[in-house]
């Protein structure tokens, strides 16, 4: 039940609406030129590029200044992703806003397809698309999901607390809708993309372009992004609920999302408490299965979530290892340890 936003969109009825691309950067000078070049080389030419440097201490300023005249540069003290996005949006003049993390980069046709998507689907307020994962040197190492939920996802948010959407560099918005949800929270523990993807869908339909239009670079920093900080992870789920329910109230909806329906939250609580319950394990698995079916996840994603959440509840003492290593890393570790024990026994 979306509260429809009556969007007057004269700019999108024009042939070439202005697109604002906002790059948020913090100490990614080694990757920043690739991100900037990928925007400057777009096949769609009516855009502006805004680079917000969030207090970098590396060579980022030198890289940005080398593009003088080709972008709008903003240098600010370190304030976090939300603050960088708020500053960039305030400066932007475009009718469409796209985000790009400084260690990622765009496919050359990204902006062209985003503009066409918004032009041909007047009800879309947010667009997601697929991604190609690359290593530190830009070599392809995997293909992320290309297909995400479309249409009215407000009921998915209110029922399950989530839906399938793109990552930061795979998100685009109508400016008029962003203005309804600003400012983006700026506390250090609050992720800007989490807030936007939870709040914006209450103002219209979300869309999907089922092509990989950006390259997600996997390197030292984000390869280490997995955390076993249970308190932090629980707080992130609580913040997500806050964003969903506060926006639902703002647009006049009576329904609210209940954290007890959040399978991730329930499994994290089990790890925190360190207690095993077969009943709780079955409830989490059942919640996870129903959620995945509602969101129409792929069989691979369904299995991964069932295993991860179920194991965290079933063997909570192993939960931190599962969260830190991921399922594949965890099972690899277990097999290695099993092999070492076998060899030890065999040598006795």
Secondary structure as the mmCIF struct_conf table of DSSP 4:
data_model
#
loop_
_struct_conf.conf_type_id
_struct_conf.id
_struct_conf.beg_label_comp_id
_struct_conf.beg_label_asym_id
_struct_conf.beg_label_seq_id
_struct_conf.end_label_comp_id
_struct_conf.end_label_asym_id
_struct_conf.end_label_seq_id
HELX_RH_AL_P HELX_RH_AL_P1 UNK A 10 UNK A 13
BEND BEND1 UNK A 14 UNK A 16
STRN STRN1 UNK A 19 UNK A 25
BEND BEND2 UNK A 26 UNK A 27
HELX_RH_AL_P HELX_RH_AL_P2 UNK A 29 UNK A 40
TURN_TY1_P TURN_TY1_P1 UNK A 41 UNK A 41
BEND BEND3 UNK A 43 UNK A 43
STRN STRN2 UNK A 47 UNK A 54
BEND BEND4 UNK A 55 UNK A 55
BEND BEND5 UNK A 58 UNK A 59
HELX_RH_AL_P HELX_RH_AL_P3 UNK A 60 UNK A 65
TURN_TY1_P TURN_TY1_P2 UNK A 66 UNK A 67
STRN STRN3 UNK A 68 UNK A 68
TURN_TY1_P TURN_TY1_P3 UNK A 69 UNK A 70
STRN STRN4 UNK A 71 UNK A 71
STRN STRN5 UNK A 72 UNK A 76
HELX_RH_AL_P HELX_RH_AL_P4 UNK A 81 UNK A 91
BEND BEND6 UNK A 95 UNK A 95
STRN STRN6 UNK A 96 UNK A 101
TURN_TY1_P TURN_TY1_P4 UNK A 102 UNK A 103
STRN STRN7 UNK A 105 UNK A 106
TURN_TY1_P TURN_TY1_P5 UNK A 108 UNK A 109
HELX_RH_AL_P HELX_RH_AL_P5 UNK A 110 UNK A 120
TURN_TY1_P TURN_TY1_P6 UNK A 122 UNK A 123
STRN STRN8 UNK A 124 UNK A 134
TURN_TY1_P TURN_TY1_P7 UNK A 136 UNK A 137
BEND BEND7 UNK A 138 UNK A 138
STRN STRN9 UNK A 140 UNK A 143
STRN STRN10 UNK A 151 UNK A 151
HELX_RH_AL_P HELX_RH_AL_P6 UNK A 154 UNK A 160
BEND BEND8 UNK A 161 UNK A 161
HELX_RH_3T_P HELX_RH_3T_P1 UNK A 168 UNK A 170
STRN STRN11 UNK A 171 UNK A 174
HELX_RH_AL_P HELX_RH_AL_P7 UNK A 175 UNK A 181
HELX_LH_PP_P HELX_LH_PP_P1 UNK A 182 UNK A 182
BEND BEND9 UNK A 183 UNK A 183
HELX_LH_PP_P HELX_LH_PP_P2 UNK A 184 UNK A 185
BEND BEND10 UNK A 187 UNK A 187
TURN_TY1_P TURN_TY1_P8 UNK A 188 UNK A 189
HELX_RH_AL_P HELX_RH_AL_P8 UNK A 192 UNK A 199
HELX_RH_3T_P HELX_RH_3T_P2 UNK A 200 UNK A 203
BEND BEND11 UNK A 204 UNK A 204
STRN STRN12 UNK A 205 UNK A 217
HELX_RH_AL_P HELX_RH_AL_P9 UNK A 220 UNK A 223
TURN_TY1_P TURN_TY1_P9 UNK A 224 UNK A 224
HELX_RH_AL_P HELX_RH_AL_P10 UNK A 230 UNK A 250
TURN_TY1_P TURN_TY1_P10 UNK A 251 UNK A 252
HELX_RH_3T_P HELX_RH_3T_P3 UNK A 259 UNK A 261
HELX_RH_AL_P HELX_RH_AL_P11 UNK A 263 UNK A 273
TURN_TY1_P TURN_TY1_P11 UNK A 274 UNK A 274
HELX_RH_AL_P HELX_RH_AL_P12 UNK A 278 UNK A 295
TURN_TY1_P TURN_TY1_P12 UNK A 296 UNK A 296
HELX_RH_AL_P HELX_RH_AL_P13 UNK A 299 UNK A 314
TURN_TY1_P TURN_TY1_P13 UNK A 315 UNK A 315
HELX_RH_3T_P HELX_RH_3T_P4 UNK A 316 UNK A 318
HELX_RH_AL_P HELX_RH_AL_P14 UNK A 319 UNK A 347
#
